[in-house]
């Protein structure tokens, strides 16, 4: 996890906010690794507007920081200059990403009785960009190297890199930090070990003859010496950005109002985009762990994150009669957005491979050996290579489709904005995906892609009378429709 706050700042705060590929950020890392510490050290004695605010900054840090010593030194000052003076707009965008990830971090830290302040380590590590990759090969929000990630349960294959799965990577980071704190009994030392490795921290302790972070820091690797000051600076700028004239730039609501769909069959991002009209760039950002833009087939299944309005369309596609052959038991109806779903135990077929046994299969599939025997009528634990086994999972299955729109109504809005499904917030039209047409029901959004003519697209969504839709929306011909246009139809 050898990436300092300075590297993270250069990687991501000096680049435009994007929700997609960060290959440019990876290229920038080649320069940042060489220049980051030199820049910090050259910056120590430069004049700064923060110098006139030093008493207030010191007091705020003393009142705010609890799990490490509330230090305000030249290194903290240097990082604050980068955040506040040099890249304020990029800092505002980074702070916007906290609205996506901090609720998750806080929940998992609370569940493990860990200080919630540890969430700021992800700012140091990646600036909250889940695709972040350092030159040394550390990946994700928490910058796991492959060996450490695998040690803490993160799979890395040619199709899936769970270091870029926000929830799984956070769980692993919490476990690792918990272990490091238990080992060193100091959050400063635990943070240093998270960055440099526990072996280097032990070496610094032996060489210095002390366990005081601020006294042994000169024996730590160069990039780790500024790690705790970086943590203090990240916490400060999050809590006091308004005192320096900055405001959070919130990302699109599509990245905040999300839901998961568990998928067992292989499917590409292109297929998901065609079904839901969610741009592939959005899918990549929300599901960066799928490194080939493809969700591989899995008996366990993979969770795919989507804007919440799009999950119904993917569920309908996955549960279409010709999409996947499944069998059901145990019915429990649920109403979601006008459509009836049932949480059912769905039987998936797994073929035994070399090295499999009932015990390991039960562990991997969160069931018992007795379950596997019962589902498959087995009287012994003997299984053969190629033998099909039924394994049940709980899934949401579409039973009754939502009612299709049957008539048009007058436009709900007069400005170029639409309401998000959950929050009722207004989203400017330019924030909408640029390769889609959006239609409004009286109670929800319907999204279709601009791939065919208007009439064909409407018919694909069960809207038969295109003429009435055009009339209500003041459209003379289908050619008058621009990409991103908001059209109104009735529930």
N, C-alpha and C positions, 0 to 999 in steps of 0.2 A: 504494500500500500504506500509505496514511496512517491507520493505526490503532495507537495506542500500547498499551503493556501495561495502562495504567489503563483504557482503553476496553474492552479484552478482558476485564479483571477484572469491570468493571461489567456488561458484556454477559452474561457466562456464569457467573461464580462467584456472582453475587447472585441467580441464578435456579435453580429446581429442575433436577436432572439429568433430561433427557428424551432419548429417542431418537426424534425425529420432527421436527415443524415447530418452527422457532425464530422464528416471526413476532413473538412477544413480545420476543425478544432484539433484533430489528431495531427495534422501537418504543423499547426502552430506550436504544438507541444515540443517539436524538435528544437525550436528556438527557445521556448520558455524554459526548458530544463537547464539550458546553458546560462541563461541571463537572469533567472529569477532572483537568486540570492545576491548577485552583484548589484542588481537594481535596488534591492532592499538596503544594502549597506551604503550605497551611494546616496540614498534618499534620507539617511538618518539626520543629516545636518542641514538639509534644504529648508528654506523658509516655507511655512505653511500657514494658511488661514486658521488652522486648528490651534495654532500656538496661542492665540488670544483667548481660546475657549478651554485651555488646559484645566483650570480649576473645576469648571462645570463637568468636563469629561471625566476627570478623576472621581468626582463625587458620584456621578451616575454609575460608573463601573463598580465603585465600592458598594453601592446600593443594589446592584443588579447581579453581580457574579457571586455564586455561593459554593460551587463544587471545586473551584480552584482559587488560588490566591488572587485577589482583585488587583492585578498589576497594570499600571499604565507606564510603559517604557518606550524607548525609541522604536522598537519593532512593532508594538501595537499602533503607535502613531503612524508609522509608515503604511501599515495595512489600511488604516482608516483613511489616509490620504488617497490610496488607490480606490477605495470604495466611494468616498464622498467627493473628492476633488477631481480625480482623473476620469473615472467612468461612472458618473452618477446615473446616467440613463440605463446603462447595463446593469447597474446595481438594482435599480427599480424593477427591471425585468426579472432579475434573479429572485428578488423578494416576492414577485408575483408567483414564482414557482413554488414558494412555500405554501401557498393555498392548496396546491395539489398534493404535496407530500407530507407536510408537517402533521396533519390530522392522523395519518397512518403511523408516523414515527411515534407520536405522543401515545397513541393507543397501545402499541406494542411495548414501549418502555414502561408504561403503567402496569401492564400485565405481568411484567417481569420485575416489578419493584425497583426500577432503575430511574435515576434522575432524568426528567424530561429535557433538561438543558443539553443532554447529549445529542439531541437532534441537530444541533449546530455543527457537529462534526461533519455531517454530509455536505454542508456548505464549504467547509475547508477541503474536503476530498474531491468534490465534483461540481461545485456550484449548482447542485440539484439538476444536473443533466444526466439522465439515466444511461445514455449511450456513451458517456465520457470514457475515453481510453487514454491511458498514459503511455509514454514511450517504453516504460518498463513492462507493460502488459497488464497493468491493473485496470479493471473494468467496472463500470456501473456507478450508481449513486454512492456506494460505500467503498469503491476502489479495491475490490478483492483481487489478489493474484490467484491464478488457477489452483495451486496446491492448497492455499488457505481456504479458498471457496469450497473445494471438494471436501476438505477436512470438516467443514461446517455444513455439509449437506447440500451444496449447490452443484447441480449437474451442468457440465460443460460438454456438449456434443457438437457435431457438425451442423445440427439443425437448431439446437436450443442452448442458450447461455443464460442460466438462471442468475448470474451475477447482475444481469440487467432486468430482473424481475423485482420490482420495488418491494413487494411484501416479503418474498422469500429472502432476498438479500438483506432486508432490514432485520428479519428474525435472526439470520446468521450473524449480522453485525452486533446485535444485542447480546447474543450468546457469547461471542468472542470478547466483547467489552466486559461482560460480567466475569468471565474467566480471568481477564487481565487485571481487573480491580481486586479480585480475590487473591491474586498472586502478589500484587505490589502494594495493596492497601493505600493507594493514592491515585486520585483521578489524573493528576498531572503525569505521573509515571505510566498509568494505563493508556493515556492518550499517546504519549511518546512511543510506547510499545506497539500500539495499533498502527502507527506510522512507520516505525523503523524495525519492529520486531522485538520480542521480549529478550532475545539473546543480546542485542546491542544495548538495551537498557541495563541488563545485568552487568555487562562489561563496563558501562559508564559508572554504575554503582561501585564496582570493585576498584576502578581506577581513581575515583574521587573520594572514596571512603565515606560517602554520605548517601542518604536516600532523599535528600531535599532536591527537588527538580531544579530550582533556580541556582543551586550551587554546583550541580553535576552537569548542567546543560551544555557546558563547553566541551564535554566529552562525548556528546551525542553527534550523530551525522549532521552535516551542515543544514540539510533541508528540515531536519527534525527540531533544530534549536528554536525555530520560529513557530512551531506547531501550536503550542499553548497560547502564545500571543495572538496567533491567528484565530483561535477559538474565541478568545476574549473580544477581538475586533468584530467577528461575525455576529456574536451575541449583541454587541453594542449597536451595530448598524441595523439589526433587525428591530431592536426595541426603541431606538432613538433616531431613526432616519428622518422623522418629521421635524426634529429639532435642527436639521441641516437642509431643510427645504426639499426633501425627496418624498415622493408618494409611490405606493405600490402600483405597478402596472399589471393588472390582472390578465391572465391568459384567457383565451376563449372559453366560454362556459362548457363547450364540448369536452374539454379536458378535465373539468371539475365534476360535472354531472355525468358520471360513468356507471356502468354495470358490467358484470362478467357473464359470459356464456361458456359453459364447459363443452369442449369439442373432443370427440374420440376419433372421428374419421379425418384423414388427411384433407386439408383444404388450403388453397393459396390466398394471399392477401388480395390478389386480383379478383378471385371469386367472391370473397367477402365484400369487397368494394362494389362489385356489380350488384350484389343482392341488397346491400344497405345504403349505397351511394355515399358512404364515408370515404373520403379521399385516402388513397394508399399512403400518402405522407402522414396522415393522422394515425392510421393503423400502425405504421412503423414506430411512431413515437410512443403510442400507448402500449405497444407490444414489442419493444425493442429486443426482448429475449429471443424472439424467433429470427435468427440471424440471416435466414435465407428467404424472408418474406413468405414463409410457408409454415403452416401448423401441421406437424407430422402426426401420423396415426399413432394412437396410444390407448392401451387398455385402461390406464389410469385416467387419461384425458388431460387436456390442457385448458386453462382458463384464458379466454380471449377477452380483452377489455375493449369496450365500445362506448360511444356516447349513448346515454340511456335510451334516447328515442329510437336508436337503430337496433336494439336487441330483439324487438318483436319480429323484425323482418328476417334476421338470421335464424331465430328459433323456428319460424314458419318454414324456412328453406330446409333446415336440418331435419325437421320432422315431417317433411313432405313424403308421401308414400314411395316415391321413386328416389328419395335421397339416401335413406339408410333403412335396412331391415332390422327391426327391434321387436322385442316382446316385453310385456308389462305385467306388473302385479302391484297390489296395494295402492288404492286410489285415494287421493286427497285433493279435491278441487280448490283452485285459487283463482281470483279474478284480477287480471292485470291489464289496465288501460283498455277495458272493453272486450278483452279476449279471455277465455277461460283456459287456465293451465292446470295441470295436475302434477303434483310431485310424486313421481312413480319410480319404482325400482326397475331400471332398464337392464336387460340381460345383454351383455356383450360377449362375443366369442373370442377366446384366446387359445392359440395353439402352442402346446408345450414345446419348449426349446431345450437344447442341450444344456445341462446344468441346473434346470428347474427342479424344484420339489415343492410340495404343498406348503411347507413352512415358509419358504422365501416368498412364494406367490401370495400367501396370506398377508405377510408383512408389507409387501409392495402395494397391495390392494385394500389395505385397511379393513381386513376381515379376519375371521378365524379359520383354522384348518377344518373345524367342524362345519362351518358355512360352505366351504368349497366341496366337502364331501356331500353335504345335503343337496346343494344345487345341482350336482352332477351324478347323484346316485352311486357314489363310491363307497365301497365297504372296506377298502384298505387304502393306505397312503401311496400305493404304487401308481405312478403315471408314466406314460411312454412319450417319447419325442413325436411330435405331430398330432398328439391326441387333443381334440377340441375340449375346452373347458368353458362352462358358462360362469361369468362373474357379474354380479349385480351392482349397479350404482344408482344413487338417487339423482334424478334429473327432472327439470321442468319440461313438461310435454304439452304442446298445444292441443287442446281438445275442441274448442269452439272458436273459430276465427272471429276477430272483431268485426263489427258491423261496417260494411262498406258505405262510403258517402253516396247519397242518393239524390241530393239536390244542392244547389248553390245558394249562398247567402251573401249579403253585402260585405265588403271588406271590413275586417275587424280593426285595422289600423290605418292611419292616414300618413304615417311617416315611414321612412325606409328602415324599419326595424321589426324584429319579431320577438316574441316572448319565449324564454326558455321554458321547458316543460315543468320543472320543479320550482324554480325560484321566482318566476315572474319577472325576471330582469329583462331589460331591453338590450338587444345585441344589434349594433349597427350593421347595415347590409354588407359593408366591406369586410366584416369579420366572418362572413359565411364562406364555406368552401366554394372556390371559384369554378369548379367543374360540375356543379349540380344545380338543379331547379328545386325550389322548396315550395311545398303546398301546405296550407294551414287547414286543419279541421277546426271545428268549433271548440274542440277540447285538446287538440294535440297537433304535432307536426307530421306530415307525410313527406318523405324525401324520395325523389326519383332522379336517375341520371339522365343527362342530356346526350343520349346515344342514338335515339330514333326521333321520328316526328312527334309533335305534341300529342296528337290523337293516340298514337301507339303507346306512348308513355302513360297517358291517362288510363287507357284500357288495361295496361299491365297492373295498374293499381285499383282496378275495379270501378273506375269513374267513366261512365258510358257517354255522358253528354258533354263533349268538349266545347260545343258552341256556347252553352250556357256559362261554362267556366270563363271562356274568353269574353263574353258579354259583360259579366259581373266585374271582371278585372280591367275593362276598358281596352281590350286587345282586338284590333281589327283582323289581323292575320297571324298565323302561327309564327311567321317569320319575324314578327315584331318582338318576340320574347327574347330577352337578353339573359345570358348565363347569370345566375344568382337572383333572378327575379322572384319575388314573393307572390304567389298566387293563393287565392282564398277559395276553399271549397267547404262544403258542409259535412258534419258528422252524419 
